[in-house]
Amino acid sequence: MTYVVTDNCIRCKYMDCVEVCPVDCFYEGENMLVIHPDECIDCGVCEPECPAEAIKPDTEPGLDSWLQLNSEYSEKWPNISAKKDAPGDAKEMDGVTGKLEKYFSAEPGEGD
């Protein structure tokens, strides 16, 4: 098992999870974070820290595509281990549906 970041992170990108991760397995895209599935130790401390409730265990049904996305982009994006400010419109974007299709960016973030 591993944890995955799902669509509600897109354009919310709260980073409370990054701060508590003991193994620094988060990677930063332009408008979301992902978890490297081979680095995640399945401790679960990140899941309750996410204000957008975007982090889920990959054992939940229907998350195969999110596991694939996390795996792919954790190889392309820079590592991040320190919390940064969320986007200014994060609260407005929290809970918006269809964010993957409408807003996902494959561009990397800044990382640490």
Sequence and secondary structure as in RCSB ss.txt:
>XXXX:A:sequence
MTYVVTDNCIRCKYMDCVEVCPVDCFYEGENMLVIHPDECIDCGVCEPECPAEAIKPDTEPGLDSWLQLNSEYSE
KWPNISAKKDAPGDAKEMDGVTGKLEKYFSAEPGEGD
>XXXX:A:secstr
  EEE GGGTTT   HHHHH TT  EEEBSS EEE TTT     SSGGG TT  EEETTSTT HHHHHHHHHHHT
TS B  S     TTHHHHTT S HHHHH   SB    
